[in-house]
């Protein structure tokens, strides 16, 4: 087991600036805990900020395969940043870790942190009596089991496969709803 701080670039808090949201999806995504649904960012919920604001807040930007960890509320909820959100800005209720991908697969890391082994460590380490909170030093001290990369990649592929099946089932459900509506409307 290795401390997460040794497996990652320096961890970073998200921005706590008050930002103006825009309705245009041509601007820069702003990632919030409220946008999460089943360990993925829900595209229909994501808010956007202007390019100019994103430039000012660039120290709180993410790259593909960064792992965001919730530090308040649902402690330790971990999510990998997908390619379509590369360059997004993240809010202060997240802490960003950028794992060394030669040693640690980001999807495996997220899966591990969301497992019982990760959750128990987060719960043991939280601060605050009423408003629970995680800090960077606490997250850096989280112990991670690091199996060989080929095993990490097998776990990661299972996660990716499950997301694919979930997306396919949503598509089939929408098709079925549409067909039922057509039957009802058509007579």
Secondary structure as GFF3:
##gff-version 3
##sequence-region A 1 187
A	DSSP	beta_strand	2	3	.	.	.	ID=ss1
A	DSSP	three_ten_helix	4	7	.	.	.	ID=ss2
A	DSSP	beta_strand	12	13	.	.	.	ID=ss3
A	DSSP	beta_strand	28	31	.	.	.	ID=ss4
A	DSSP	three_ten_helix	33	35	.	.	.	ID=ss5
A	DSSP	beta_strand	36	37	.	.	.	ID=ss6
A	DSSP	beta_strand	40	41	.	.	.	ID=ss7
A	DSSP	beta_strand	47	49	.	.	.	ID=ss8
A	DSSP	alpha_helix	51	56	.	.	.	ID=ss9
A	DSSP	three_ten_helix	58	60	.	.	.	ID=ss10
A	DSSP	beta_strand	67	70	.	.	.	ID=ss11
A	DSSP	beta_strand	78	80	.	.	.	ID=ss12
A	DSSP	three_ten_helix	83	85	.	.	.	ID=ss13
A	DSSP	beta_strand	89	90	.	.	.	ID=ss14
A	DSSP	beta_strand	94	97	.	.	.	ID=ss15
A	DSSP	alpha_helix	106	114	.	.	.	ID=ss16
A	DSSP	alpha_helix	116	125	.	.	.	ID=ss17
A	DSSP	alpha_helix	136	140	.	.	.	ID=ss18
A	DSSP	beta_strand	143	144	.	.	.	ID=ss19
A	DSSP	alpha_helix	149	186	.	.	.	ID=ss20
###
